[in-house]
Every structure is written in structure tokens, then in C-alpha cells.
Amino acid sequence: MAEVGIRRATIEDVPACARVISTWMEETDWMPPELPQDELEALIREAFPAREIWVAGDPVDCYMSVDPEAGKVGALYCLRTGEGIGKRLLDKAKEGRQSLWLTTHEPNRDGQRFYRREGFVETGRLPPEPPETLPVIRMEWHA
């Protein structure tokens, strides 16, 4: 299997990033639909200048957004799992940083296992912030 390339996203990748999230929500049985794809696209486009956004796949099927000011992984969605792409994306986020934090949906047991394997530890639980409807778990990584 050829290694999937990871690259910095361009503004032209924004619709694909929104599609990745939208598809993930549709395919995840515990995830209620929270925002339509066009609203996701608008949010990503608005945040784009202030974020480090990475994508993988051709067509794009994995997406990560990092807020460098807050040291927060704001999004990590992979439509293909078990191929190491999520790990490689997180490794990109860790480069040059001493710490990161993120939130993951409380029902996302697979995601929590993945983040723990990558060195993140649970530091709290938070109620949902609209438009989200599910509680989240805050996790942190320190080098």
C-alpha cells in the first residue's frame, strides 16, 4: 500500500474538508447531524487564515485543523482508519510544540483510545457548546 501524502491545505480544499466532516457525521451512528455541509464549509473558510490546516488523500478524505494560538487541535477527521494517517496528522500538529489539547465527543470511544495511544490524557469533561449537542472530553498532550 502506497503511503498517503499529507500536505498543508489551500483555500480550494475547504469544500473537501467540509465534505469529510459531513460524511463522517453521516456514517457515525452516535453522531447527530449538527450542521449542514454548507455551514461547515463557511466555518472552515472563516477560520482558514488563522489555522494550520492539513489534508491527506486524493481526493481529500482526511482533515486536521490546528489553532496555533490556543495550541488546540480543533478538528481531526479521517474517513479511512487503521492506515496511520491520523497518527501522521497528529505528529504534524506536535511538531515544534510542547503541548496540545483537544476535545473529543464523549461517545467517541475509538477516538479516545486513539488519542490516549498518541500520548493524550483526559483532563476534564465539558457540556456541549452549541451548535454541538454531545458532551465532550478534554484531552491534553505534553512533550
Residue, then its C-alpha position, 0 to 999 in steps of 0.5 A: m500500500a502506497e503511503v498517503g501524502i499529507r500536505r498543508a491545505t489551500i483555500e480550494d480544499v475547504p469544500a473537501c474538508a467540509r465534505v469529510i466532516s459531513t460524511w463522517m457525521e453521516e456514517t457515525d451512528w452516535m453522531p447527530p447531524e449538527l450542521p449542514q455541509d454548507e455551514l461547515e464549509a463557511l466555518i472552515r473558510e472563516a477560520f482558514p487564515a488563522r489555522e494550520i490546516w492539513v489534508a491527506g488523500d486524493p481526493v481529500d478524505c482526511y482533515m486536521s485543523v490546528d489553532p496555533e494560538a490556543g495550541k488546540v487541535g480543533a478538528l481531526y477527521c479521517l474517513r479511512t482508519g487503521e492506515g496511520i494517517g491520523k497518527r501522521l496528522l497528529d505528529k504534524a500538529k506536535e511538531g515544534r510544540q510542547s503541548l496540545w489539547l483537544t476535545t473529543h465527543e464523549p461517545n467517541r470511544d475509538g477516538q479516545r483510545f486513539y488519542r490516549r495511544e498518541g500520548f493524550v490524557e483526559t483532563g476534564r469533561l465539558p457540556p456541549e457548546p452549541p451548535e454541538t449537542l454531545p458532551v465532550i472530553r478534554m484531552e491534553w498532550h505534553a512533550 
